[in-house]
Each structure stands twice: as structure tokens, then as C-alpha cells.
Amino acid sequence: MPGPLSGVRVLDASTIVLGPLASQQLADLGADVIKIETPAGDTLRRIGVTRNPGMSAYFLACNRNKRSLVLNLKHASAQAALTALIARADVFLHNFRPATAERLNLSYGRVRAENPSIVYCATYGYSATGPYGDKPAYDDVVQAASGFAAMQSVLTGAPRFVPSIIADKTASNAVAQAILAALVHKFRTGEGQAVEVPMFETLVAWNMVEHLAGSTYVPPLGPPGLDRHINNWRRPFQTKDGYLAIWPYEEAHWRDFFAITGRQDLQADPRYGEAKARQQNIENLFDEIAKILVERTNDEWMKAFAKTNIAVMPVSSLDDLLKDPHLEATGFWQTIHHPTEGKLLMPGLPTRFSGTPASIHRHQPLLGEHSREILKEAGLTDAAIAEMFADGAAVEAADAVPAS
């Protein structure tokens, strides 16, 4: 059964993670995503664990359900082929900096001239209208610029990066959301538009949901930063055999917590009996919780708290997730067969649709694997396609060997 975006065609000229992860979300939902690559291929093909050249695990994680077209845009015939594809597309996505897009004749004005109804989405490090507009940006740099690295100082004594590419992944969700919203408008009105999704501004907005805090008000009622999150006591608690994350959130949760742990004396203590007092004495309270939880194992505590609505879970390692009973029961982990990489384990698709389910329906493409079929779909003749392959304007999978 086709996914909800069946019939939507996306041209994705982006590289690395932000754009490709966003277009993979659209491909999972059924869109026909054409990955446009240079003869060298997306840089991500060569980063991280690799069995065969050009097919790294990192690349595999961001590029399922797509087709690959290799074009060398230094050739006029390649530019003409891309123009023909643009005329037939619903979405054009790229992560070129503004000056680069202009140099490649891929500015919004040029693309719109070929297809006025196209959704043109540019993903930048920083909004093109600001003084950072033409700066290069990667995840570490945006974590630093957006305040995330500085917040880790509370834990480490110095700025540190979160050990995940949160800027790329967060912004990729924003890209997919923005494209979907623009598509709704397009299908309602026939009108295309330019969409800009900057990593920096996206991550700052995400970060400030709770951390704008007192600075929300004008004049400020206090500095930015939510104390409950930026502190050294907000961490998993050690148990007899591991670590546990637990947060009694509401008053009923605290009553249950004190009862199950046998510490009604803490409930009666004026420092901990009510929410305002608990917050004022939170460090002392967390010291008490730490002393309590270390007395039993994770399993013992999980069984005890199962009788309540208290949110609690053991700390899982990455290895633990591969055999997590809930993920196994929901069919989250899926295996697919790849023509060169063999059997692959993939995260499933968390979002479920009752009528138009998303799916993993196409393996991650070899570099240039679909060049010929896509060029034919663009209206090129067999002779024109053969000429493009002969002069290097386009490349097929058999001839496309990424640099090692």
C-alpha cells in the first residue's frame, strides 16, 4: 500500500545529514526522492564504518527509499537534464550556501522560472539574511553557537558537545515539517514558494522552549535558563546493579514514592511536603533519593513502581536498545537486504498510519544506480543519455567509484 506522500517527487541535492535525513523522512512516507549527487558522491558515503566503498553505515542511515542520479553540473547537458527534472518536480531541496546556489544556477529565481509551483527548500547553517549568512556550519559549531555546549559546563566544568548530532537531526525534522506545510499550500492553491530552514535559529528556538525562562517577560523576571534542568543533580540515580531514571512529577507521584520507599518521614518534612518547598530544597531531596535507590536493584524498583503512575526506566546502553523487549514487540528493528551490503539492520518507522502506512520499500542507492532510468523519465533520448555518460556529464553505478 503506498504511503501518504505517494505521487510527490522530491529532488534532493543536499549532502551529509541535515537534508538527506529530512528527505529520507519524506521517502519513508512514500515520496519519490531523487538524490542528486556529484561524480564523487555524497561525502557521507565515505564517513564511518564501511564494508564496501561508498556505502558507509552513516550513509545507509540517512538514505533509504531513494534513487541516485549522478550529474556533473559543469556540463551544459547535465544542467539541462536537471532543468527538465525540476519542471516535473514538486520539491527541490539543497544545502548550498546562497553564493554557491547562485553559481550553480540553482537560486530560487532560476528554479522558479522553470517551475513556478515548486517548493524550493534551502537548508543553511544560519539564515541567509543575517551577518552569519554565508558562514559554513556543522553540528559541533551550531551546538556551540546555540548554547548547548555551554550548558554542559554545569556537568563537566567546561563546554562540551552533546554526544549526538542534535543540530542536524533537530533541523532535519524542521525541514521535513516545512516542506510538508508548503506542499499543503501548493496542493490547495497551486502556488510554490521558497522555504528557508537555518540550523542555528532552529536549534536556538528548540533550546529556548524552557530556557528562555525569566527572560520571556519584558522587562525580565530573571535570567534565561531553567534551574530544574541546568544543574548537577539532574541525573540518573545509581541502584544496587545499575542506574535508574525516575521523576515523581505530580503531588500524587511524590506521595506514592515516599510510601513505596518507606520514607513517609520525608513526606512529613516541611522541606519536601509541597512542590514549592521541594524545589527550594531540591538538592537535599535528591541526595535523600540517591540514598534510597541504591538499596535495591533496577528490577526490584521497576516492580515496586509498576503499581504507580511514576515515570521510571532503567538507563539503557546502545547495545541494550538492540534487544529491548518493547522495541522487539513493536517490530521497531527491521532487516532489509541490500544488493552490495547484504543483510542490514535498520530502525523502523515510529509513526504509524492506519490507511497509508510508511515503509522501508527501497534499499539505499548505489552511487548513480538510477541515473539512466531517471534521465529517461526526464524525457531524454537513449542517444542523449549515452552521450552524457560518454562525456562524464552523468554517471551510472557501474562507473561511479567514490574517492576513498
C-alpha positions as CSV (number, residue, x, y, z in Angstrom):
1,M,0.0,0.0,0.0
2,P,1.5,3.4,-1.0
3,G,2.4,5.9,1.7
4,P,0.7,9.2,2.3
5,L,3.2,11.1,0.1
6,S,2.8,8.7,-2.9
7,G,3.0,10.8,-6.1
8,V,5.1,13.5,-4.6
9,R,8.5,13.9,-6.4
10,V,11.4,15.4,-4.4
11,L,14.8,16.4,-5.9
12,D,17.3,16.3,-3.1
13,A,20.7,18.0,-3.9
14,S,21.7,18.1,-0.2
15,T,24.6,16.2,1.4
16,I,25.8,14.9,4.8
17,V,22.9,14.6,7.3
18,L,20.5,17.5,7.7
19,G,19.0,17.5,4.2
20,P,19.3,13.8,3.5
21,L,17.7,12.8,6.8
22,A,14.8,15.1,6.1
23,S,14.3,13.8,2.6
24,Q,14.5,10.2,4.0
25,Q,11.5,11.1,6.2
26,L,9.6,12.1,3.1
27,A,10.8,9.0,1.2
28,D,9.6,6.8,4.1
29,L,6.2,8.4,3.7
30,G,6.1,7.4,0.1
31,A,7.6,10.4,-1.8
32,D,9.8,9.6,-4.8
33,V,13.1,11.1,-3.7
34,I,15.8,11.5,-6.3
35,K,19.2,12.0,-4.7
36,I,21.3,14.2,-7.0
37,E,25.0,13.6,-6.4
38,T,28.3,14.7,-7.9
39,P,30.5,12.0,-9.5
40,A,32.4,11.8,-6.2
41,G,29.1,11.2,-4.3
42,D,27.8,12.5,-1.0
43,T,30.6,12.9,1.4
44,L,28.7,10.8,3.9
45,R,29.2,7.8,1.8
46,R,32.8,7.8,3.0
47,I,32.4,8.6,6.7
48,G,32.4,6.0,9.4
49,V,32.1,2.2,9.4
50,T,32.2,0.9,5.8
51,R,32.1,-2.6,4.3
52,N,32.3,-1.5,0.7
53,P,33.5,1.8,-0.7
54,G,30.8,4.5,-0.9
55,M,28.3,2.7,1.4
56,S,29.1,3.6,4.9
57,A,26.8,2.8,7.8
58,Y,26.3,6.5,8.3
59,F,25.2,7.0,4.7
60,L,22.9,3.9,5.0
61,A,21.2,5.5,8.0
62,C,20.1,8.6,6.1
63,N,19.4,7.5,2.5
64,R,16.9,4.6,2.3
65,N,13.9,4.7,0.0
66,K,15.7,7.0,-2.5
67,R,17.1,6.8,-6.1
68,S,20.5,8.1,-7.0
69,L,21.2,10.3,-10.0
70,V,24.8,11.4,-10.7
71,L,25.2,14.7,-12.6
72,N,28.3,16.8,-13.2
73,L,26.8,20.2,-13.4
74,K,30.0,21.6,-15.0
75,H,28.4,20.2,-18.2
76,A,25.6,22.1,-20.0
77,S,23.9,18.8,-20.8
78,A,23.8,17.9,-17.0
79,Q,22.3,21.4,-16.2
80,A,19.7,20.9,-19.0
81,A,18.8,17.4,-17.6
82,L,18.4,18.9,-14.1
83,T,16.2,21.7,-15.5
84,A,14.0,19.1,-17.1
85,L,13.7,17.2,-13.8
86,I,12.9,20.5,-12.0
87,A,10.0,21.1,-14.3
88,R,8.5,17.8,-13.3
89,A,9.2,18.0,-9.5
90,D,7.1,19.1,-6.5
91,V,10.1,19.9,-4.2
92,F,13.7,21.0,-4.7
93,L,15.9,20.6,-1.6
94,H,19.5,21.7,-1.2
95,N,22.1,22.8,1.4
96,F,24.3,25.0,-0.8
97,R,25.2,28.3,0.7
98,P,23.5,31.2,-1.1
99,A,26.5,32.2,-3.2
100,T,27.1,28.5,-4.3
101,A,23.4,28.1,-5.3
102,E,23.7,31.2,-7.4
103,R,26.9,30.0,-9.1
104,L,25.3,26.7,-9.9
105,N,22.2,28.4,-11.5
106,L,20.1,26.9,-8.7
107,S,18.9,30.0,-6.9
108,Y,15.1,30.2,-6.2
109,G,14.6,32.7,-9.0
110,R,16.2,30.3,-11.6
111,V,14.4,27.2,-10.3
112,R,11.1,29.1,-10.1
113,A,11.4,30.2,-13.7
114,E,11.3,26.6,-14.7
115,N,8.6,25.5,-12.3
116,P,6.5,28.3,-10.6
117,S,4.7,25.8,-8.4
118,I,7.8,24.1,-6.9
119,V,8.5,24.1,-3.2
120,Y,12.1,25.3,-3.0
121,C,13.7,24.4,0.3
122,A,17.2,25.7,1.3
123,T,18.8,24.5,4.5
124,Y,21.6,26.7,5.7
125,G,23.8,26.9,8.8
126,Y,22.4,30.4,9.5
127,S,19.6,32.4,8.0
128,A,20.8,33.9,4.7
129,T,19.6,37.4,5.8
130,G,21.8,37.7,8.8
131,P,25.5,38.5,9.2
132,Y,26.4,34.8,9.7
133,G,24.5,34.0,6.4
134,D,27.5,32.8,4.4
135,K,29.4,31.0,7.2
136,P,29.9,27.3,6.9
137,A,28.3,25.3,9.7
138,Y,28.4,21.7,11.0
139,D,26.7,20.2,14.1
140,D,29.5,20.9,16.6
141,V,29.7,24.6,15.5
142,V,25.9,25.0,15.8
143,Q,25.9,23.3,19.2
144,A,28.4,25.8,20.4
145,A,26.6,28.8,18.9
146,S,23.2,27.8,20.2
147,G,24.1,27.5,23.8
148,F,24.1,23.7,24.1
149,A,27.8,23.3,24.6
150,A,27.9,26.0,27.3
151,M,25.1,24.3,29.3
152,Q,27.2,21.1,29.6
153,S,29.7,23.2,31.7
154,V,27.4,22.5,34.7
155,L,28.3,18.8,34.4
156,T,31.8,18.9,33.1
157,G,33.3,22.2,34.3
158,A,33.9,23.2,30.7
159,P,31.8,23.5,27.5
160,R,31.2,20.1,25.9
161,F,29.2,18.8,22.9
162,V,26.2,16.6,23.4
163,P,27.4,13.1,22.0
164,S,24.8,13.2,19.2
165,I,24.3,15.3,16.2
166,I,21.4,17.1,17.7
167,A,21.7,20.2,15.5
168,D,21.5,18.2,12.3
169,K,18.8,15.9,13.5
170,T,16.6,18.6,15.0
171,A,16.9,20.8,12.0
172,S,16.1,17.8,9.7
173,N,12.7,17.4,11.4
174,A,12.1,21.2,10.8
175,V,13.0,20.8,7.1
176,A,10.6,17.9,6.7
177,Q,7.8,19.8,8.6
178,A,8.4,22.9,6.5
179,I,8.3,21.0,3.2
180,L,5.1,19.3,4.2
181,A,3.4,22.6,5.2
182,A,4.5,24.2,1.8
183,L,3.2,21.1,0.0
184,V,-0.2,21.5,1.6
185,H,-0.3,25.1,0.4
186,K,0.8,24.1,-3.1
187,F,-1.8,21.4,-3.4
188,R,-4.5,23.8,-2.2
189,T,-3.6,26.8,-4.3
190,G,-1.1,25.7,-7.0
191,E,1.4,28.1,-5.6
192,G,5.0,27.2,-4.9
193,Q,7.3,29.2,-2.6
194,A,10.8,29.4,-1.2
195,V,11.4,27.9,2.2
196,E,14.5,28.5,4.4
197,V,15.4,26.3,7.3
198,P,18.6,27.5,9.2
199,M,20.2,25.1,11.7
200,F,21.3,27.9,14.1
201,E,17.9,29.6,14.5
202,T,16.1,26.2,14.6
203,L,18.3,24.9,17.5
204,V,18.1,28.2,19.4
205,A,14.3,28.1,19.2
206,W,14.3,24.4,20.3
207,N,16.7,25.2,23.2
208,M,14.8,28.2,24.4
209,V,11.4,26.3,24.9
210,E,12.2,26.0,28.6
211,H,15.4,28.1,28.9
212,L,14.1,31.5,27.9
213,A,12.5,31.3,31.4
214,G,12.5,34.6,33.2
215,S,13.7,36.5,30.0
216,T,10.3,35.6,28.5
217,Y,8.9,38.7,30.2
218,V,9.7,42.3,29.3
219,P,11.3,43.6,31.5
220,P,12.8,40.2,32.5
221,L,11.7,38.5,35.7
222,G,15.0,36.7,35.8
223,P,17.9,35.4,33.6
224,P,17.5,32.7,30.9
225,G,18.0,29.1,31.9
226,L,15.6,26.7,33.8
227,D,17.3,25.8,37.0
228,R,15.5,22.5,37.1
229,H,17.4,21.3,34.0
230,I,20.7,23.2,34.2
231,N,22.1,21.7,37.4
232,N,24.4,19.0,38.6
233,W,21.8,16.9,40.4
234,R,19.6,16.2,37.4
235,R,21.0,12.8,36.5
236,P,20.1,9.1,36.8
237,F,20.3,7.5,40.2
238,Q,22.6,4.6,41.0
239,T,20.9,1.4,42.2
240,K,22.4,-1.8,43.5
241,D,23.1,-3.1,40.0
242,G,22.8,-0.1,37.6
243,Y,21.2,3.2,37.1
244,L,17.6,4.4,37.1
245,A,15.8,7.5,35.8
246,I,12.9,8.5,37.9
247,W,10.8,11.6,38.2
248,P,7.8,11.9,40.6
249,Y,6.2,14.8,38.8
250,E,2.8,15.4,40.4
251,E,1.8,15.5,44.1
252,A,0.3,12.0,43.9
253,H,3.6,10.7,42.5
254,W,5.5,12.1,45.4
255,R,3.1,10.6,47.9
256,D,3.4,7.2,46.2
257,F,7.2,7.5,46.0
258,F,7.5,8.2,49.8
259,A,5.1,5.4,50.6
260,I,6.7,2.7,48.4
261,T,10.2,3.6,49.6
262,G,9.1,3.6,53.2
263,R,10.1,7.2,53.7
264,Q,6.9,8.9,54.9
265,D,9.1,10.9,57.2
266,L,10.2,12.8,54.1
267,Q,6.6,13.4,53.2
268,A,6.1,14.9,56.6
269,D,9.2,17.0,56.4
270,P,8.2,20.6,55.7
271,R,11.2,20.9,53.3
272,Y,9.7,18.2,51.0
273,G,5.9,18.1,51.6
274,E,4.9,20.6,49.0
275,A,6.0,21.5,45.5
276,K,7.4,24.9,46.3
277,A,9.4,23.7,49.3
278,R,10.7,20.7,47.3
279,Q,12.0,23.0,44.6
280,Q,13.7,25.2,47.2
281,N,15.4,22.1,48.7
282,I,15.8,20.0,45.6
283,E,19.5,19.2,46.0
284,N,18.9,17.9,49.6
285,L,15.9,15.9,48.4
286,F,17.9,14.3,45.5
287,D,20.6,13.4,48.0
288,E,17.9,11.6,50.0
289,I,16.6,9.8,46.9
290,A,20.1,8.7,45.9
291,K,20.5,7.1,49.4
292,I,17.2,5.3,49.0
293,L,17.5,3.9,45.4
294,V,21.0,2.5,45.9
295,E,19.5,-0.1,48.3
296,R,17.7,-2.2,45.7
297,T,18.3,-3.4,42.1
298,N,16.8,-1.9,39.0
299,D,14.4,-4.8,38.6
300,E,13.2,-4.6,42.2
301,W,12.5,-0.9,41.9
302,M,10.8,-1.3,38.5
303,K,8.4,-3.9,40.0
304,A,7.7,-1.7,43.0
305,F,6.9,1.4,41.0
306,A,4.9,-0.5,38.4
307,K,1.9,-0.1,40.8
308,T,2.0,3.7,40.4
309,N,2.0,6.3,37.6
310,I,5.5,7.4,38.4
311,A,7.7,7.7,35.3
312,V,10.7,5.4,35.7
313,M,13.0,3.5,33.4
314,P,16.4,1.9,33.7
315,V,19.3,3.5,31.9
316,S,19.9,1.6,28.6
317,S,23.1,1.4,26.7
318,L,23.2,1.5,22.9
319,D,23.7,-2.3,23.0
320,D,20.6,-2.7,25.3
321,L,18.4,-1.0,22.6
322,L,19.2,-3.7,20.1
323,K,17.5,-6.2,22.3
324,D,14.9,-4.0,24.1
325,P,11.8,-6.1,24.7
326,H,9.4,-3.2,23.8
327,L,11.2,-2.4,20.5
328,E,11.2,-6.1,19.7
329,A,7.4,-6.4,20.4
330,T,6.5,-3.4,18.3
331,G,8.7,-4.5,15.4
332,F,10.8,-1.4,15.6
333,W,14.0,-3.1,14.3
334,Q,13.8,-4.2,10.7
335,T,16.1,-6.1,8.5
336,I,16.4,-5.4,4.8
337,H,18.5,-6.9,2.0
338,H,20.9,-4.7,0.1
339,P,22.5,-5.8,-3.2
340,T,26.0,-5.0,-2.1
341,E,25.9,-4.7,1.7
342,G,23.8,-7.9,2.3
343,K,21.5,-8.1,5.3
344,L,21.2,-4.7,7.1
345,L,19.5,-3.8,10.4
346,M,17.5,-0.6,10.3
347,P,15.5,1.4,12.8
348,G,11.8,1.1,11.9
349,L,9.4,3.9,11.3
350,P,7.9,5.1,14.6
351,T,5.0,7.0,13.1
352,R,2.1,4.7,12.1
353,F,-0.8,5.4,9.6
354,S,-3.9,3.2,9.6
355,G,-4.6,3.8,5.9
356,T,-1.4,4.8,4.2
357,P,1.5,3.2,6.1
358,A,5.0,4.4,5.8
359,S,7.5,1.7,4.9
360,I,11.1,0.8,4.0
361,H,10.4,-0.1,0.4
362,R,13.7,0.6,-1.4
363,H,17.3,0.0,-0.5
364,Q,19.9,2.8,-0.1
365,P,21.1,3.6,-3.6
366,L,24.5,2.9,-5.1
367,L,26.1,6.0,-6.5
368,G,24.4,6.6,-9.8
369,E,22.3,3.4,-9.5
370,H,19.2,5.0,-11.1
371,S,20.8,7.6,-13.4
372,R,19.7,6.0,-16.6
373,E,16.0,5.5,-15.6
374,I,15.7,9.0,-14.1
375,L,17.2,10.7,-17.2
376,K,14.7,8.7,-19.3
377,E,11.9,9.9,-17.1
378,A,13.1,13.5,-17.7
379,G,12.4,13.0,-21.4
380,L,16.0,12.4,-22.7
381,T,16.5,10.0,-25.6
382,D,18.7,7.0,-25.3
383,A,21.2,8.6,-27.6
384,A,21.4,11.8,-25.4
385,I,21.8,9.7,-22.3
386,A,24.6,7.7,-23.9
387,E,26.3,10.9,-24.8
388,M,26.1,12.2,-21.3
389,F,27.6,9.0,-19.9
390,A,30.4,9.2,-22.5
391,D,31.5,12.7,-21.8
392,G,31.1,12.5,-17.9
393,A,28.0,14.7,-17.6
394,A,26.2,11.8,-15.9
395,V,27.5,8.6,-14.3
396,E,26.0,5.2,-13.9
397,A,26.5,3.0,-10.8
398,A,29.0,0.7,-12.6
399,D,31.2,3.6,-13.4
400,A,30.8,5.6,-10.3
401,V,33.6,4.9,-7.9
402,P,33.7,7.3,-4.9
403,A,37.0,8.6,-3.8
404,S,38.4,6.5,-0.9
